Amino acid sequence: MSNETDEDPDSVEKVERTDVGCSMEARLKRGTGTRDEDTVTIKAKGETAEETIAEFYTLLEEHEQDISGRLRDIQPERDE
């Protein structure tokens, strides 16, 4: 008699991944010169488009208020 809780150590279990929900991504680039460029990617996920957009705007506002100012403060030194 076999016990159903015993697993065959040589068996392979196939797992399929299913993503549910919505995602949004934006890439922002500031500056034009090689030494004067900042690139930021903002990604948001949610169960619905409404949740995703709300999360995106929250992240964008955080970037605008905190991160972008800090990036601007880091300036490359000029060659003398």
A tleap script that builds the chain and sets N, CA, C and O, in Angstrom:
source leaprc.protein.ff14SB
mol = sequence {
  NMET SER ASN GLU THR ASP GLU ASP PRO ASP
  SER VAL GLU LYS VAL GLU ARG THR ASP VAL
  GLY CYS SER MET GLU ALA ARG LEU LYS ARG
  GLY THR GLY THR ARG ASP GLU ASP THR VAL
  THR ILE LYS ALA LYS GLY GLU THR ALA GLU
  GLU THR ILE ALA GLU PHE TYR THR LEU LEU
  GLU GLU HIE GLU GLN ASP ILE SER GLY ARG
  LEU ARG ASP ILE GLN PRO GLU ARG ASP CGLU
}
set mol.1.N position { 0.842 -1.169 0.000 }
set mol.1.CA position { 0.000 0.000 0.000 }
set mol.1.C position { 0.894 1.241 0.000 }
set mol.1.O position { 1.830 1.323 0.795 }
set mol.2.N position { 0.620 2.200 -0.875 }
set mol.2.CA position { 1.441 3.402 -0.954 }
set mol.2.C position { 0.802 4.533 -0.164 }
set mol.2.O position { -0.420 4.655 -0.083 }
set mol.3.N position { 1.656 5.341 0.405 }
set mol.3.CA position { 1.194 6.482 1.172 }
set mol.3.C position { 1.265 7.701 0.252 }
set mol.3.O position { 2.310 7.942 -0.351 }
set mol.4.N position { 0.183 8.478 0.127 }
set mol.4.CA position { 0.138 9.617 -0.791 }
set mol.4.C position { 1.035 10.767 -0.345 }
set mol.4.O position { 1.360 11.635 -1.155 }
set mol.5.N position { 1.443 10.795 0.920 }
set mol.5.CA position { 2.293 11.878 1.381 }
set mol.5.C position { 3.751 11.632 1.043 }
set mol.5.O position { 4.558 12.560 1.095 }
set mol.6.N position { 4.107 10.399 0.698 }
set mol.6.CA position { 5.481 10.110 0.293 }
set mol.6.C position { 5.707 10.690 -1.103 }
set mol.6.O position { 4.896 10.488 -2.008 }
set mol.7.N position { 6.814 11.410 -1.267 }
set mol.7.CA position { 7.130 11.986 -2.568 }
set mol.7.C position { 8.312 11.251 -3.170 }
set mol.7.O position { 9.247 10.863 -2.470 }
set mol.8.N position { 8.254 11.070 -4.456 }
set mol.8.CA position { 9.349 10.444 -5.185 }
set mol.8.C position { 10.462 11.481 -5.325 }
set mol.8.O position { 10.230 12.534 -5.919 }
set mol.9.N position { 11.655 11.222 -4.802 }
set mol.9.CA position { 12.729 12.221 -4.885 }
set mol.9.C position { 13.189 12.507 -6.313 }
set mol.9.O position { 13.826 13.531 -6.561 }
set mol.10.N position { 12.880 11.625 -7.244 }
set mol.10.CA position { 13.276 11.831 -8.634 }
set mol.10.C position { 12.189 12.511 -9.467 }
set mol.10.O position { 12.397 12.779 -10.651 }
set mol.11.N position { 11.044 12.790 -8.869 }
set mol.11.CA position { 9.957 13.413 -9.633 }
set mol.11.C position { 10.206 14.913 -9.779 }
set mol.11.O position { 10.872 15.531 -8.948 }
set mol.12.N position { 9.663 15.479 -10.843 }
set mol.12.CA position { 9.810 16.898 -11.125 }
set mol.12.C position { 8.425 17.523 -11.077 }
set mol.12.O position { 7.483 17.032 -11.699 }
set mol.13.N position { 8.318 18.608 -10.331 }
set mol.13.CA position { 7.048 19.309 -10.240 }
set mol.13.C position { 7.087 20.521 -11.158 }
set mol.13.O position { 8.013 21.328 -11.088 }
set mol.14.N position { 6.100 20.645 -12.005 }
set mol.14.CA position { 6.029 21.772 -12.923 }
set mol.14.C position { 5.127 22.840 -12.303 }
set mol.14.O position { 3.981 22.569 -11.943 }
set mol.15.N position { 5.657 24.049 -12.186 }
set mol.15.CA position { 4.897 25.159 -11.623 }
set mol.15.C position { 4.770 26.226 -12.696 }
set mol.15.O position { 5.768 26.675 -13.261 }
set mol.16.N position { 3.538 26.628 -12.974 }
set mol.16.CA position { 3.305 27.682 -13.943 }
set mol.16.C position { 3.020 28.972 -13.191 }
set mol.16.O position { 2.253 28.986 -12.229 }
set mol.17.N position { 3.639 30.045 -13.635 }
set mol.17.CA position { 3.461 31.339 -12.990 }
set mol.17.C position { 2.417 32.136 -13.760 }
set mol.17.O position { 2.458 32.238 -14.986 }
set mol.18.N position { 1.493 32.690 -13.011 }
set mol.18.CA position { 0.472 33.530 -13.603 }
set mol.18.C position { 0.478 34.863 -12.880 }
set mol.18.O position { 0.223 34.922 -11.677 }
set mol.19.N position { 0.765 35.921 -13.598 }
set mol.19.CA position { 0.735 37.250 -13.003 }
set mol.19.C position { -0.673 37.805 -13.123 }
set mol.19.O position { -1.313 37.727 -14.171 }
set mol.20.N position { -1.122 38.354 -12.038 }
set mol.20.CA position { -2.445 38.947 -12.019 }
set mol.20.C position { -2.286 40.407 -11.637 }
set mol.20.O position { -1.541 40.741 -10.716 }
set mol.21.N position { -2.972 41.248 -12.331 }
set mol.21.CA position { -2.910 42.655 -11.982 }
set mol.21.C position { -2.396 43.499 -13.125 }
set mol.21.O position { -2.513 43.148 -14.299 }
set mol.22.N position { -1.820 44.625 -12.738 }
set mol.22.CA position { -1.408 45.624 -13.710 }
set mol.22.C position { -0.046 46.169 -13.306 }
set mol.22.O position { 0.273 46.227 -12.119 }
set mol.23.N position { 0.752 46.567 -14.279 }
set mol.23.CA position { 2.035 47.193 -13.972 }
set mol.23.C position { 2.245 48.377 -14.904 }
set mol.23.O position { 1.690 48.445 -16.001 }
set mol.24.N position { 3.070 49.313 -14.425 }
set mol.24.CA position { 3.336 50.527 -15.188 }
set mol.24.C position { 4.786 50.904 -14.973 }
set mol.24.O position { 5.304 50.792 -13.862 }
set mol.25.N position { 5.443 51.350 -16.029 }
set mol.25.CA position { 6.854 51.721 -15.934 }
set mol.25.C position { 7.105 52.972 -16.762 }
set mol.25.O position { 6.586 53.120 -17.868 }
set mol.26.N position { 7.917 53.875 -16.199 }
set mol.26.CA position { 8.319 55.074 -16.937 }
set mol.26.C position { 9.806 55.267 -16.739 }
set mol.26.O position { 10.329 55.064 -15.643 }
set mol.27.N position { 10.481 55.658 -17.799 }
set mol.27.CA position { 11.908 55.957 -17.734 }
set mol.27.C position { 12.090 57.449 -17.973 }
set mol.27.O position { 11.636 58.000 -18.975 }
set mol.28.N position { 12.768 58.085 -17.025 }
set mol.28.CA position { 12.989 59.518 -17.098 }
set mol.28.C position { 14.472 59.783 -17.305 }
set mol.28.O position { 15.318 59.146 -16.678 }
set mol.29.N position { 14.779 60.720 -18.179 }
set mol.29.CA position { 16.177 61.047 -18.443 }
set mol.29.C position { 16.332 62.557 -18.360 }
set mol.29.O position { 15.591 63.308 -18.994 }
set mol.30.N position { 17.313 62.990 -17.565 }
set mol.30.CA position { 17.595 64.407 -17.412 }
set mol.30.C position { 19.005 64.669 -17.895 }
set mol.30.O position { 19.925 63.913 -17.582 }
set mol.31.N position { 19.177 65.726 -18.651 }
set mol.31.CA position { 20.496 66.083 -19.143 }
set mol.31.C position { 20.746 65.533 -20.535 }
set mol.31.O position { 20.032 64.656 -21.022 }
set mol.32.N position { 21.790 66.080 -21.163 }
set mol.32.CA position { 22.101 65.654 -22.527 }
set mol.32.C position { 23.534 65.201 -22.688 }
set mol.32.O position { 23.838 64.409 -23.580 }
set mol.33.N position { 24.418 65.689 -21.840 }
set mol.33.CA position { 25.829 65.333 -21.962 }
set mol.33.C position { 26.137 64.021 -21.280 }
set mol.33.O position { 25.406 63.596 -20.385 }
set mol.34.N position { 27.203 63.382 -21.690 }
set mol.34.CA position { 27.602 62.101 -21.115 }
set mol.34.C position { 27.817 62.198 -19.617 }
set mol.34.O position { 27.443 61.291 -18.874 }
set mol.35.N position { 28.414 63.289 -19.171 }
set mol.35.CA position { 28.705 63.449 -17.742 }
set mol.35.C position { 27.606 64.225 -17.027 }
set mol.35.O position { 27.724 64.502 -15.833 }
set mol.36.N position { 26.565 64.571 -17.724 }
set mol.36.CA position { 25.482 65.364 -17.130 }
set mol.36.C position { 24.139 64.705 -17.421 }
set mol.36.O position { 23.201 65.369 -17.862 }
set mol.37.N position { 24.048 63.418 -17.178 }
set mol.37.CA position { 22.813 62.689 -17.418 }
set mol.37.C position { 22.408 61.934 -16.167 }
set mol.37.O position { 23.246 61.365 -15.467 }
set mol.38.N position { 21.110 61.939 -15.897 }
set mol.38.CA position { 20.530 61.107 -14.854 }
set mol.38.C position { 19.415 60.318 -15.509 }
set mol.38.O position { 18.594 60.884 -16.231 }
set mol.39.N position { 19.377 59.021 -15.266 }
set mol.39.CA position { 18.299 58.189 -15.769 }
set mol.39.C position { 17.644 57.502 -14.582 }
set mol.39.O position { 18.318 56.887 -13.756 }
set mol.40.N position { 16.326 57.613 -14.507 }
set mol.40.CA position { 15.568 57.019 -13.411 }
set mol.40.C position { 14.439 56.200 -14.010 }
set mol.40.O position { 13.784 56.636 -14.957 }
set mol.41.N position { 14.212 55.020 -13.462 }
set mol.41.CA position { 13.090 54.185 -13.873 }
set mol.41.C position { 12.139 54.060 -12.697 }
set mol.41.O position { 12.550 53.692 -11.596 }
set mol.42.N position { 10.883 54.363 -12.924 }
set mol.42.CA position { 9.859 54.251 -11.887 }
set mol.42.C position { 8.902 53.139 -12.313 }
set mol.42.O position { 8.340 53.170 -13.407 }
set mol.43.N position { 8.727 52.145 -11.418 }
set mol.43.CA position { 7.850 51.012 -11.705 }
set mol.43.C position { 6.797 50.914 -10.614 }
set mol.43.O position { 7.095 51.083 -9.432 }
set mol.44.N position { 5.569 50.641 -11.018 }
set mol.44.CA position { 4.479 50.477 -10.059 }
set mol.44.C position { 3.667 49.253 -10.447 }
set mol.44.O position { 3.524 48.936 -11.627 }
set mol.45.N position { 3.132 48.563 -9.430 }
set mol.45.CA position { 2.276 47.407 -9.656 }
set mol.45.C position { 1.062 47.496 -8.747 }
set mol.45.O position { 1.125 48.059 -7.654 }
set mol.46.N position { -0.027 46.941 -9.208 }
set mol.46.CA position { -1.250 46.903 -8.415 }
set mol.46.C position { -2.185 45.843 -8.948 }
set mol.46.O position { -1.955 45.276 -10.016 }
set mol.47.N position { -3.235 45.580 -8.204 }
set mol.47.CA position { -4.206 44.579 -8.653 }
set mol.47.C position { -5.101 45.119 -9.752 }
set mol.47.O position { -5.593 44.366 -10.592 }
set mol.48.N position { -5.311 46.443 -9.741 }
set mol.48.CA position { -6.137 47.077 -10.774 }
set mol.48.C position { -5.357 48.237 -11.379 }
set mol.48.O position { -4.348 48.678 -10.830 }
set mol.49.N position { -5.838 48.719 -12.509 }
set mol.49.CA position { -5.187 49.869 -13.147 }
set mol.49.C position { -5.255 51.087 -12.226 }
set mol.49.O position { -4.295 51.854 -12.154 }
set mol.50.N position { -6.360 51.274 -11.529 }
set mol.50.CA position { -6.521 52.408 -10.616 }
set mol.50.C position { -5.480 52.360 -9.491 }
set mol.50.O position { -4.869 53.380 -9.170 }
set mol.51.N position { -5.278 51.185 -8.896 }
set mol.51.CA position { -4.274 51.023 -7.844 }
set mol.51.C position { -2.869 51.267 -8.381 }
set mol.51.O position { -2.039 51.886 -7.714 }
set mol.52.N position { -2.611 50.782 -9.576 }
set mol.52.CA position { -1.291 50.947 -10.188 }
set mol.52.C position { -0.991 52.412 -10.460 }
set mol.52.O position { 0.118 52.875 -10.194 }
set mol.53.N position { -1.953 53.136 -10.979 }
set mol.53.CA position { -1.763 54.555 -11.263 }
set mol.53.C position { -1.547 55.332 -9.965 }
set mol.53.O position { -0.691 56.215 -9.910 }
set mol.54.N position { -2.309 55.015 -8.927 }
set mol.54.CA position { -2.141 55.695 -7.632 }
set mol.54.C position { -0.739 55.433 -7.079 }
set mol.54.O position { -0.086 56.351 -6.583 }
set mol.55.N position { -0.280 54.195 -7.161 }
set mol.55.CA position { 1.066 53.840 -6.687 }
set mol.55.C position { 2.125 54.557 -7.522 }
set mol.55.O position { 3.122 55.035 -6.981 }
set mol.56.N position { 1.917 54.631 -8.821 }
set mol.56.CA position { 2.867 55.309 -9.701 }
set mol.56.C position { 3.001 56.783 -9.325 }
set mol.56.O position { 4.113 57.302 -9.222 }
set mol.57.N position { 1.868 57.457 -9.122 }
set mol.57.CA position { 1.921 58.873 -8.775 }
set mol.57.C position { 2.561 59.097 -7.403 }
set mol.57.O position { 3.232 60.107 -7.191 }
set mol.58.N position { 2.361 58.171 -6.482 }
set mol.58.CA position { 3.024 58.264 -5.181 }
set mol.58.C position { 4.536 58.174 -5.353 }
set mol.58.O position { 5.281 58.966 -4.776 }
set mol.59.N position { 4.986 57.209 -6.146 }
set mol.59.CA position { 6.427 57.057 -6.394 }
set mol.59.C position { 6.990 58.249 -7.158 }
set mol.59.O position { 8.095 58.705 -6.864 }
set mol.60.N position { 6.250 58.755 -8.127 }
set mol.60.CA position { 6.692 59.912 -8.902 }
set mol.60.C position { 6.829 61.147 -8.004 }
set mol.60.O position { 7.799 61.896 -8.117 }
set mol.61.N position { 5.863 61.352 -7.120 }
set mol.61.CA position { 5.930 62.495 -6.200 }
set mol.61.C position { 7.130 62.367 -5.262 }
set mol.61.O position { 7.816 63.351 -4.983 }
set mol.62.N position { 7.378 61.144 -4.776 }
set mol.62.CA position { 8.547 60.912 -3.925 }
set mol.62.C position { 9.829 61.238 -4.687 }
set mol.62.O position { 10.748 61.851 -4.143 }
set mol.63.N position { 9.881 60.826 -5.937 }
set mol.63.CA position { 11.057 61.112 -6.764 }
set mol.63.C position { 11.230 62.612 -6.949 }
set mol.63.O position { 12.335 63.136 -6.809 }
set mol.64.N position { 10.146 63.299 -7.262 }
set mol.64.CA position { 10.218 64.745 -7.503 }
set mol.64.C position { 10.672 65.497 -6.257 }
set mol.64.O position { 11.458 66.440 -6.353 }
set mol.65.N position { 10.184 65.085 -5.091 }
set mol.65.CA position { 10.472 65.824 -3.863 }
set mol.65.C position { 11.838 65.506 -3.279 }
set mol.65.O position { 12.505 66.401 -2.760 }
set mol.66.N position { 12.258 64.287 -3.350 }
set mol.66.CA position { 13.473 63.883 -2.639 }
set mol.66.C position { 14.610 63.494 -3.568 }
set mol.66.O position { 15.692 64.079 -3.512 }
set mol.67.N position { 14.373 62.533 -4.401 }
set mol.67.CA position { 15.453 61.928 -5.178 }
set mol.67.C position { 15.994 62.859 -6.252 }
set mol.67.O position { 17.210 62.959 -6.417 }
set mol.68.N position { 15.126 63.541 -6.984 }
set mol.68.CA position { 15.622 64.389 -8.078 }
set mol.68.C position { 16.494 65.519 -7.547 }
set mol.68.O position { 17.497 65.863 -8.172 }
set mol.69.N position { 16.137 66.097 -6.417 }
set mol.69.CA position { 16.961 67.145 -5.830 }
set mol.69.C position { 18.326 66.617 -5.415 }
set mol.69.O position { 19.341 67.284 -5.615 }
set mol.70.N position { 18.351 65.444 -4.847 }
set mol.70.CA position { 19.621 64.843 -4.442 }
set mol.70.C position { 20.485 64.539 -5.656 }
set mol.70.O position { 21.702 64.717 -5.609 }
set mol.71.N position { 19.867 64.077 -6.752 }
set mol.71.CA position { 20.639 63.797 -7.959 }
set mol.71.C position { 21.225 65.082 -8.542 }
set mol.71.O position { 22.360 65.085 -9.020 }
set mol.72.N position { 20.462 66.163 -8.505 }
set mol.72.CA position { 20.954 67.434 -9.046 }
set mol.72.C position { 22.129 67.971 -8.235 }
set mol.72.O position { 23.003 68.652 -8.770 }
set mol.73.N position { 22.142 67.658 -6.938 }
set mol.73.CA position { 23.231 68.126 -6.083 }
set mol.73.C position { 24.552 67.426 -6.386 }
set mol.73.O position { 25.619 67.933 -6.040 }
set mol.74.N position { 24.484 66.283 -7.019 }
set mol.74.CA position { 25.705 65.546 -7.378 }
set mol.74.C position { 26.085 65.962 -8.790 }
set mol.74.O position { 25.533 65.448 -9.763 }
set mol.75.N position { 27.001 66.867 -8.899 }
set mol.75.CA position { 27.407 67.369 -10.206 }
set mol.75.C position { 28.815 66.868 -10.527 }
set mol.75.O position { 29.667 66.788 -9.642 }
set mol.76.N position { 29.050 66.538 -11.773 }
set mol.76.CA position { 30.399 66.102 -12.158 }
set mol.76.C position { 31.381 67.261 -12.070 }
set mol.76.O position { 31.021 68.417 -12.294 }
set mol.77.N position { 32.613 66.938 -11.744 }
set mol.77.CA position { 33.639 67.977 -11.690 }
set mol.77.C position { 34.120 68.295 -13.101 }
set mol.77.O position { 34.225 67.417 -13.957 }
set mol.78.N position { 34.407 69.565 -13.314 }
set mol.78.CA position { 34.910 69.968 -14.627 }
set mol.78.C position { 36.392 69.643 -14.707 }
set mol.78.O position { 37.126 69.755 -13.726 }
set mol.79.N position { 36.814 69.238 -15.899 }
set mol.79.CA position { 38.254 69.013 -16.140 }
set mol.79.C position { 38.946 70.362 -16.134 }
set mol.79.O position { 38.476 71.315 -16.755 }
set mol.80.N position { 40.067 70.437 -15.427 }
set mol.80.CA position { 40.784 71.711 -15.360 }
set mol.80.C position { 41.956 71.708 -16.290 }
set mol.80.O position { 42.682 72.698 -16.372 }
savepdb mol mol.pdb
quit
